[in-house]
Amino acid sequence: MIDERCKDTIFSELYETYYDKVYASVYPIMRNAHLAEEVTQDSFLKAYKKLHYISDYGKVGAWLKTLAKRTAIDTLRKEQKVVFTEFDESYMHGSSNCVDDYQRQIELHLRVAEVQAEARQLRENLRQVFLLKYKRDLKENEIAEHLKLSQAAVKSRVYRARETVKENLLRQEA
């Protein structure tokens, strides 16, 4: 067990070292600077409470970012519930399809944020083709031309990036 002074010192170092990185991983999910700051603070509070569980400080950065992303997604889900319950009941009675569409839009937004967060964790060569393919909607031959790669290399990288993102998302859901 870590004594309190040592715990505070370790936490201070972690906070100073990783605050910007954690914030940067949360901001794209929250899309709001104030909310991203709140989520970052909440994440560090959770980390402080679980500091005694850390056995490999070499992996603490990845652990903090994962903790923060999950906290961000949980925050969005909580907001979704609040917004949904505040939804005007008279409007809800008018069309249940509208409510379903609204629910689907929020779920889609959350899923897109999760995919974007995972894409940012990819190695540079995979992230680059993944973003060109799915964010800028370029065809594989256009990506190959842009990056001066063969189409086979682009196709392979797109596949590896997509599989890596999918595996990471499935691992998080488990």
Backbone bond lengths (Angstrom), bond angles and torsions (degrees), N, CA, C in turn:
res aa  C-N    CA-C-N  psi(-1)  N-CA   C-N-CA  omega(-1)  CA-C   N-CA-C  phi
1 M - - - 1.461 - - 1.527 108.85 -
2 I 1.288 116.40 137.11 1.460 122.41 -179.24 1.525 108.58 -82.61
3 D 1.341 117.46 134.03 1.463 118.10 176.03 1.535 108.93 -74.27
4 E 1.313 117.01 159.00 1.467 122.40 -171.82 1.531 113.74 -59.54
5 R 1.340 118.39 -41.88 1.472 120.31 179.99 1.520 110.68 -63.77
6 C 1.320 115.71 -44.25 1.458 120.94 179.63 1.537 109.59 -64.69
7 K 1.321 116.13 -42.02 1.461 121.74 178.80 1.524 110.32 -60.27
8 D 1.330 117.18 -44.52 1.462 121.37 179.29 1.526 111.61 -63.64
9 T 1.318 116.69 -40.11 1.467 120.80 179.37 1.525 110.71 -65.82
10 I 1.320 116.17 -46.57 1.468 120.69 178.58 1.522 109.88 -60.96
11 F 1.331 116.28 -44.73 1.456 120.04 -179.08 1.528 110.95 -62.50
12 S 1.320 117.55 -43.13 1.472 121.00 179.06 1.522 110.97 -58.76
13 E 1.318 116.04 -42.67 1.465 119.89 178.83 1.528 111.19 -65.67
14 L 1.320 116.67 -42.82 1.462 120.39 177.89 1.523 110.78 -62.15
15 Y 1.319 116.18 -43.48 1.459 121.50 -178.73 1.528 110.38 -61.23
16 E 1.317 116.56 -48.89 1.465 120.67 -179.28 1.525 111.80 -65.52
17 T 1.308 116.87 -37.31 1.460 120.95 -177.20 1.526 112.15 -74.57
18 Y 1.318 117.41 -40.78 1.459 120.69 -168.84 1.525 115.90 -110.17
19 Y 1.311 119.63 -4.54 1.464 120.01 -175.56 1.530 111.47 -54.49
20 D 1.333 117.11 -52.08 1.467 120.46 -176.97 1.527 111.94 -62.42
21 K 1.320 116.82 -38.98 1.466 120.56 -179.71 1.525 111.05 -68.17
22 V 1.307 116.34 -40.85 1.464 120.35 178.82 1.530 109.68 -66.12
23 Y 1.320 116.69 -45.20 1.470 121.05 178.09 1.532 109.89 -58.44
24 A 1.337 116.42 -44.16 1.466 120.90 -179.09 1.529 111.89 -63.77
25 S 1.314 117.86 -29.41 1.464 119.68 178.61 1.530 111.95 -80.38
26 V 1.324 116.72 -21.90 1.465 121.61 -177.34 1.533 112.18 -92.23
27 Y 1.309 117.32 -35.42 1.470 120.67 -174.17 1.534 113.35 -54.79
28 P 1.341 119.71 -46.28 1.470 118.24 -179.95 1.527 113.60 -62.44
29 I 1.296 116.94 -26.43 1.464 119.95 178.42 1.529 109.72 -76.04
30 M 1.332 116.27 -44.79 1.458 120.95 -175.68 1.530 112.45 -80.65
31 R 1.327 116.68 -32.90 1.472 122.96 -178.88 1.525 112.93 57.88
32 N 1.317 115.22 31.30 1.457 121.14 179.67 1.523 106.73 -156.97
33 A 1.330 116.63 124.01 1.469 120.85 -174.71 1.528 111.81 -61.05
34 H 1.324 117.11 -43.99 1.462 120.51 -178.15 1.533 111.14 -63.60
35 L 1.331 116.23 -46.91 1.467 119.73 179.28 1.527 111.39 -65.50
36 A 1.327 116.58 -37.12 1.468 120.10 178.28 1.526 110.33 -63.53
37 E 1.326 116.80 -38.97 1.470 120.24 176.80 1.525 110.98 -64.04
38 E 1.332 116.19 -44.53 1.467 120.09 179.13 1.526 111.44 -60.44
39 V 1.321 115.90 -44.97 1.463 120.30 -179.79 1.528 110.15 -65.12
40 T 1.320 116.73 -39.43 1.467 120.41 178.13 1.526 109.90 -61.85
41 Q 1.333 116.51 -45.05 1.467 120.33 178.41 1.534 111.14 -62.54
42 D 1.327 116.12 -44.75 1.471 120.07 178.19 1.529 111.03 -60.17
43 S 1.316 115.38 -39.29 1.464 120.19 -179.71 1.520 111.19 -64.62
44 F 1.325 116.42 -42.38 1.462 118.95 178.72 1.532 111.23 -68.85
45 L 1.318 117.12 -32.26 1.462 119.63 175.60 1.535 110.01 -64.09
46 K 1.335 116.25 -44.93 1.466 120.12 176.82 1.525 110.46 -61.56
47 A 1.323 115.96 -41.30 1.471 120.24 -179.94 1.524 110.59 -62.74
48 Y 1.324 116.36 -40.73 1.466 120.42 179.92 1.530 110.36 -60.48
49 K 1.323 115.56 -42.14 1.463 120.01 -178.93 1.531 112.33 -67.90
50 K 1.337 116.66 -25.55 1.469 120.44 -177.92 1.527 112.39 -107.05
51 L 1.304 116.83 12.30 1.462 121.91 -176.16 1.524 112.86 -56.60
52 H 1.303 117.05 -35.51 1.468 120.48 -178.03 1.530 113.01 -69.53
53 Y 1.343 118.22 -12.68 1.460 121.40 178.50 1.527 112.78 -84.69
54 I 1.316 117.53 -14.85 1.461 121.04 -175.82 1.522 109.69 -71.02
55 S 1.329 114.45 124.55 1.467 118.74 178.76 1.526 111.42 -111.95
56 D 1.333 116.75 -25.74 1.464 120.85 -178.79 1.528 108.73 -122.70
57 Y 1.317 116.34 98.20 1.465 120.52 -177.66 1.526 112.40 -70.09
58 G 1.316 117.48 -11.47 1.459 120.75 176.13 1.520 112.24 -70.55
59 K 1.330 116.39 -22.16 1.466 121.13 -178.27 1.523 112.29 -106.34
60 V 1.310 117.00 8.90 1.461 120.35 -173.96 1.530 112.17 -66.13
61 G 1.332 117.75 -32.45 1.466 120.11 178.85 1.518 111.77 -62.57
62 A 1.312 116.37 -47.44 1.467 121.00 178.50 1.525 110.42 -63.98
63 W 1.329 116.27 -40.18 1.466 120.63 178.45 1.529 110.69 -62.12
64 L 1.327 116.95 -44.39 1.467 120.52 179.70 1.527 111.18 -63.04
65 K 1.333 116.96 -42.88 1.464 119.75 -179.58 1.525 111.04 -65.69
66 T 1.325 117.08 -40.36 1.463 120.20 177.63 1.525 110.49 -64.32
67 L 1.313 116.30 -44.75 1.467 121.47 177.02 1.531 110.32 -57.61
68 A 1.319 116.51 -44.43 1.465 121.32 -178.54 1.526 111.65 -66.75
69 K 1.329 116.98 -42.78 1.467 119.56 179.41 1.524 110.88 -62.64
70 R 1.315 115.86 -42.48 1.469 119.18 178.88 1.524 111.03 -66.23
71 T 1.322 116.80 -37.54 1.464 120.73 176.58 1.526 109.78 -64.03
72 A 1.327 117.13 -41.11 1.468 121.34 178.59 1.522 110.89 -62.51
73 I 1.308 116.36 -45.44 1.464 120.28 -179.58 1.525 110.39 -65.66
74 D 1.326 117.34 -41.13 1.466 120.58 175.85 1.523 110.84 -60.98
75 T 1.322 116.94 -40.91 1.468 121.38 178.75 1.521 110.42 -62.15
76 L 1.330 116.96 -44.33 1.464 119.99 178.04 1.526 110.95 -62.79
77 R 1.306 116.84 -39.42 1.473 119.79 178.87 1.523 111.04 -64.70
78 K 1.337 116.69 -40.38 1.467 120.12 177.45 1.520 110.26 -63.73
79 E 1.336 116.61 -43.06 1.467 120.12 177.94 1.515 110.48 -62.25
80 Q 1.324 116.03 -39.24 1.454 120.59 178.74 1.523 109.91 -57.74
81 K 1.326 116.94 -44.30 1.464 120.64 179.76 1.521 110.91 -64.33
82 V 1.325 117.43 -41.26 1.464 121.02 179.51 1.515 109.91 -64.07
83 V 1.331 116.62 -48.36 1.464 120.50 -179.79 1.515 109.71 -61.67
84 F 1.313 116.49 -42.04 1.450 120.72 -177.88 1.518 111.25 -64.37
85 T 1.332 118.42 -40.46 1.458 120.24 -179.87 1.524 111.40 -73.50
86 E 1.328 116.89 -24.85 1.457 120.04 178.26 1.524 112.11 -85.00
87 F 1.314 115.97 -5.89 1.452 121.12 -179.34 1.531 108.73 -57.15
88 D 1.289 117.69 134.64 1.459 122.84 -176.13 1.532 110.44 -58.11
89 E 1.341 116.55 119.66 1.461 120.71 -176.12 1.521 112.06 -63.00
90 S 1.296 117.43 -34.81 1.461 118.79 179.65 1.527 110.19 -64.46
91 Y 1.301 116.50 -34.65 1.456 121.03 177.56 1.526 109.66 -69.91
92 M 1.332 115.82 -38.45 1.460 119.98 179.80 1.524 110.91 -64.55
93 H 1.320 117.18 -38.46 1.459 119.58 -179.22 1.517 111.12 -68.08
94 G 1.311 116.26 -25.74 1.459 120.54 -179.44 1.521 112.57 -67.79
95 S 1.321 117.89 -38.12 1.458 119.32 -176.23 1.522 110.95 -157.56
96 S 1.312 115.94 114.02 1.465 118.70 177.02 1.526 110.33 -72.71
97 N 1.344 117.02 -25.49 1.463 119.86 176.88 1.517 111.07 -62.25
98 C 1.316 116.45 -36.70 1.460 121.17 179.92 1.531 110.24 -62.54
99 V 1.318 116.17 -42.38 1.465 121.19 179.11 1.526 109.69 -64.87
100 D 1.339 116.35 -44.44 1.464 120.29 178.30 1.523 111.29 -61.00
101 D 1.337 116.14 -42.55 1.465 120.22 178.23 1.519 110.87 -62.28
102 Y 1.312 116.46 -42.46 1.461 121.60 179.33 1.528 109.99 -61.91
103 Q 1.318 116.37 -45.10 1.466 122.09 178.40 1.527 110.10 -60.52
104 R 1.331 116.95 -45.68 1.464 120.78 179.88 1.523 111.51 -63.19
105 Q 1.334 117.05 -38.99 1.468 120.37 178.88 1.523 110.99 -62.73
106 I 1.304 117.19 -42.69 1.467 120.57 179.64 1.525 110.03 -66.05
107 E 1.326 117.07 -44.06 1.466 120.17 178.71 1.523 110.99 -62.68
108 L 1.322 116.40 -39.62 1.462 120.45 177.75 1.525 110.72 -64.01
109 H 1.325 116.64 -43.25 1.470 120.83 178.12 1.527 110.68 -59.64
110 L 1.323 116.71 -43.42 1.470 120.81 178.20 1.525 111.10 -62.86
111 R 1.319 116.37 -42.80 1.469 120.38 -178.99 1.527 110.79 -66.05
112 V 1.324 116.76 -42.38 1.467 120.63 177.86 1.521 109.96 -61.11
113 A 1.319 117.01 -42.50 1.468 120.84 178.87 1.525 110.68 -62.32
114 E 1.328 116.98 -39.84 1.469 120.45 178.37 1.527 110.90 -64.29
115 V 1.332 116.40 -43.73 1.467 120.63 179.93 1.526 110.17 -64.62
116 Q 1.337 116.96 -43.89 1.463 119.98 179.04 1.524 111.22 -61.87
117 A 1.307 116.65 -40.55 1.465 119.94 179.25 1.528 110.47 -64.16
118 E 1.320 117.08 -41.31 1.468 120.20 178.10 1.524 111.12 -68.43
119 A 1.322 117.14 -37.42 1.471 120.34 179.65 1.523 110.87 -61.91
120 R 1.322 116.70 -35.17 1.467 119.90 179.25 1.525 112.18 -67.36
121 Q 1.323 117.15 -18.28 1.463 120.94 -179.65 1.533 112.50 -87.99
122 L 1.331 116.87 -7.84 1.462 120.27 -179.20 1.526 111.12 -69.04
123 R 1.341 115.70 156.28 1.466 119.94 171.97 1.526 108.20 -59.42
124 E 1.307 117.24 151.94 1.466 122.84 -173.82 1.532 112.67 -52.32
125 N 1.343 117.77 -47.43 1.469 119.47 -176.34 1.529 112.02 -64.95
126 L 1.326 117.63 -33.50 1.467 120.76 177.44 1.524 111.10 -78.12
127 R 1.331 116.22 -41.93 1.469 120.74 -179.82 1.527 110.43 -59.47
128 Q 1.323 115.75 -41.52 1.459 120.67 -177.05 1.533 111.30 -60.01
129 V 1.335 117.62 -50.86 1.464 119.20 -179.20 1.527 111.22 -69.64
130 F 1.321 117.24 -35.25 1.465 121.10 179.24 1.532 110.65 -60.84
131 L 1.329 116.20 -47.21 1.466 120.27 -179.17 1.525 111.83 -68.29
132 L 1.323 117.02 -39.55 1.466 119.26 177.75 1.527 110.77 -64.07
133 K 1.311 116.37 -38.90 1.467 120.82 -178.60 1.528 111.94 -72.17
134 Y 1.326 116.49 -48.94 1.461 118.84 -170.18 1.521 114.85 -100.89
135 K 1.306 118.32 -23.20 1.458 119.20 179.74 1.529 110.76 -95.56
136 R 1.336 115.72 -43.48 1.464 119.17 -179.87 1.517 111.84 -94.10
137 D 1.323 116.07 -4.33 1.465 123.10 174.62 1.532 113.00 58.65
138 L 1.328 116.50 39.61 1.460 120.78 177.54 1.524 109.62 -85.98
139 K 1.323 115.23 149.71 1.459 120.44 175.27 1.525 108.45 -79.08
140 E 1.332 115.48 160.16 1.462 119.69 -176.48 1.522 112.60 -60.34
141 N 1.339 117.44 -36.87 1.467 118.91 178.66 1.533 111.28 -68.12
142 E 1.335 117.46 -33.03 1.468 120.76 176.53 1.529 110.91 -69.06
143 I 1.320 116.04 -39.26 1.468 120.57 177.98 1.528 109.41 -64.57
144 A 1.333 116.18 -44.04 1.464 120.97 179.72 1.525 110.49 -59.23
145 E 1.304 116.04 -44.13 1.469 120.75 179.18 1.529 110.74 -65.21
146 H 1.311 116.34 -44.76 1.473 122.00 -178.37 1.526 111.86 -63.09
147 L 1.332 116.88 -41.59 1.465 121.45 -176.41 1.528 113.10 -95.80
148 K 1.339 115.10 -0.81 1.467 120.37 -178.37 1.535 111.34 57.08
149 L 1.334 113.71 50.49 1.461 122.07 177.52 1.522 108.51 -123.52
150 S 1.313 116.67 164.54 1.463 119.70 173.48 1.530 108.46 -75.79
151 Q 1.334 115.34 157.37 1.465 118.78 178.11 1.525 110.49 -64.03
152 A 1.321 116.84 -34.23 1.468 120.47 178.80 1.529 110.50 -63.22
153 A 1.327 116.91 -40.56 1.469 120.69 178.80 1.521 110.23 -64.90
154 V 1.320 116.39 -41.96 1.466 120.53 179.40 1.522 109.90 -64.12
155 K 1.324 116.49 -46.77 1.464 121.03 -179.64 1.529 110.45 -58.92
156 S 1.319 116.29 -43.44 1.463 121.51 179.37 1.525 111.25 -63.80
157 R 1.319 117.01 -44.39 1.469 120.68 -179.07 1.521 111.66 -67.23
158 V 1.324 116.51 -39.58 1.468 119.94 177.77 1.528 109.08 -61.53
159 Y 1.320 116.21 -44.79 1.464 120.61 179.60 1.529 110.89 -61.44
160 R 1.341 117.18 -48.69 1.471 120.64 -179.17 1.527 111.25 -62.50
161 A 1.324 116.54 -40.98 1.469 120.01 179.73 1.523 110.32 -64.11
162 R 1.331 116.13 -46.60 1.466 120.70 -179.09 1.527 110.97 -61.75
163 E 1.327 116.89 -43.52 1.465 121.12 179.30 1.526 111.54 -65.10
164 T 1.327 117.01 -40.14 1.466 120.60 179.14 1.520 110.66 -64.06
165 V 1.328 116.55 -45.67 1.467 120.60 178.52 1.526 109.81 -61.15
166 K 1.326 116.14 -45.80 1.469 120.59 -179.20 1.530 111.05 -61.25
167 E 1.335 117.36 -46.14 1.468 120.80 179.59 1.525 111.45 -61.44
168 N 1.327 116.79 -42.46 1.468 120.31 -179.98 1.523 111.46 -65.27
169 L 1.327 116.96 -39.81 1.465 119.93 178.34 1.528 110.80 -66.49
170 L 1.320 116.77 -41.82 1.465 119.94 178.42 1.519 111.12 -65.03
171 R 1.317 116.85 -37.96 1.466 121.00 178.66 1.530 109.97 -64.53
172 Q 1.328 117.26 -38.87 1.468 120.57 179.35 1.520 111.44 -66.91
173 E 1.328 116.40 -36.07 1.462 120.06 -178.19 1.525 112.22 -73.11
174 A 1.326 116.30 -24.59 1.475 120.29 -177.28 1.509 111.82 -71.47
